[in-house]
Amino acid sequence: MQKLIILGASDLQLPTILKAKEKGVFTYVLDMNPQAVGVSYADYFENISTIDTEKVIDFANTVRPDGIMTAASDRPMKTVAAVCDALGLPGITKEVAERATNKVAMRLALEKAGVPIPKFSIISNIDEYRVAVTEFQGRYIVKPADNSGSRGIFLVEKPEDSDIAFNYSMSNSSNGFILVEEFVEGPEISVETITYNGVTSIIAVTDKITTGPPYFVELGHTQPSMLSLQVQENIRSVAIQAVEALGINNSPSHVELKITEKGPKIIELGARMGGDCITSHLVPLSTGVDMVGAAIDLALGRIPDIHRRFERASAIRYFQQTPGILEKINIPSSLPKEVITIHFSKKEGDSVSIVHNSAERIGYTITQADERRLAVESSEWVIRNTYFKYTNRKSVE
């Protein structure tokens, strides 16, 4: 039996833990939270932070796994790479992990390779920031160099918000760097890829809905994309260029782009599976490709199975929320047949805030249908017809 270390036991990693067990793989699950949802499903759990590289390497040297991975999270990626390097395991290198998790290193690598990206400036202090923003006409984005899940992102639309954006983004940066980027107009999409022995395959192109300014938190994803085949071909080409520019040879990747008047531009790239149930749910529901299983195979040095088994449609939509204390959730007694699941990350009695980042969303529904239109309509029907009752609305921000 092959052995796999999985970094993280949250909702994001649970599908990977379950899939590994389904595939007959022994799972060592590491997390700093012994109450995390995935702990009870692990074959063996160790209470170690996923970013404590030295302790994870020591643990790996003790158990001698056949592979190590995480899912839908950037923070453990450097630990994954360090263990792969120390034990000679399949996976990404330390250099790739740095480029895939540090937006400064990422932008510089993409720029050097000629991959289309927004204009950007690298900032480490307020003086540099105030000089840099004068070079951007109109609106611009401020974001931390080393965070994900929409944390620390702020769109500046008027001068009086400039310092607010700096402080907000810098407070979400652990390495002391932020980026200022031009704000590019256009639809947002993501691309899921699998790279095996240096050859990258496109698994899915996903249309995205966000909250818009100032935080741009994702509220929905749909497969297949409604963009034209020609535009999708351009997207695929740019996504593969970006994966190659970062030096990714054996890994899943989650590539985020915007479609501008001048063509696709890369916004972010992670050398791991995408979150928001895109790879764990939407991809298999719309294509039949078991992307989580493929990622596990990559981590164990196996050939990944990425054969498309059908062409259907899938969607995820997140519930709208109001600041306050969540008193009651009312779900419709009868649901459309397209509904696969409804999930809540908040329970009655919990405090609910406005959405600043992905972790603050209260729940979602996922649907599958033969047509994209039906997948979208049924997911949005659930959103419209699920009711939330709040108390103390004004006291919780």
C-alpha positions, 0 to 999 in steps of 0.5 A: 500500500502506498502512503501519502502525506496530505497537508491540511484537514479542512473542508478544502482538503477533505475531498483529497483525503476521501479520494486517497482512501477510496484509491487504497492509499494510506493517508497521513494527514497533518494539520495544526487544528485537531478538530478539523473536519478531515481529521476523523477520516485520516488513517493517521493524524499528526498535529503539526502546522502545514507551514512548519517545514522542519517538523513536516520534514522530520515527520516525513523522514520517520514515516517515509511516504511515497508522496506529499500534497495539499489541495486548494491552498497556497500556504502549504506549497513551500512545505510540499516542495521542501519535503519533495526535495528532502526525500526525492518525492515526485512534485514541484521544486522549491523554486516553483513553489516560490514562483507559485505562491509569491506574486512578486516572483510570479509576476517577474517570471511571467513578465520574463517569459512574455506571458500577458499580465497586467501592468504592476509595481512591487511595493514594500513601504508607503513611500514606494506606494505613493510614488507607484500609484501616480503611474496608474491612470484611473482605477487600480488593484492593490493586493498582498504578495503572498495571500490567496482566497481574495484576502487583502485585495482592494480596488481603488476607485477614488484617491481617498481610498488609496491609503486604506487600500495600502493598509488593508493589503499590507495587513494581509501580507506576511512577507511585507510586500504588496502589488499595485496592478492596473485594473483590467476590464473583462470577464473573469475565468479560470483554467484547470490543468494537469502537467505530467512530465512537462506536458500540460493538458487543459481539463476545464475552463470555468466562468466566474462571478465575483462580488465586484469591487472592492474585494472581488470575492468569488460567488459563482463558477460555471462549466463549460464556459460560455465564451466562444471557441476561439476565445477559449483557444486563446485562453488555453494557449496563454494558460499553458504559457503561464504554467511553463513560465513558472517551471511546473512539470508534474502538478495540477494548476489553477490559472485565473485570467481576465479576458480583455480587449487585447486578449487574455491576461494572467491574474493569478496561478497556483501550482495546486488544484483550485478551490471553491469545489471547482476541481473536487466537484465541478470538473467531475460533474461536467467532464467525468475527469476525476481531477482529485484522483489525478492529482493524487496519482501525480503526487505518488508518481503514477500516470494520471488518468485525465480522460474525458468521459462525458460533456455535461454542465455544472455550477456552484453559487454562493448564498448572499448574506447580511451582517448579523447573528444567523438565527434561522435557515429555511431551505425549500422542501422540494429542490430541482433535480439538478441540485447535487448538494447544499452546504453551509459553513455557518450554523444558526447562532453564528455571527455573519459579516460582510464578505471580505474574503472567501473564508467568510462566505456562509454556504453554497449549492452545486448543480449538474445538468445536461445543459449549462442553462439548466445548471445555472438556473437551478443553482440560482433558484436555490439561492433565491429560495433559501431564506436566512433570518438575522438578528442584531443586524447593525451590531455585527460588521 
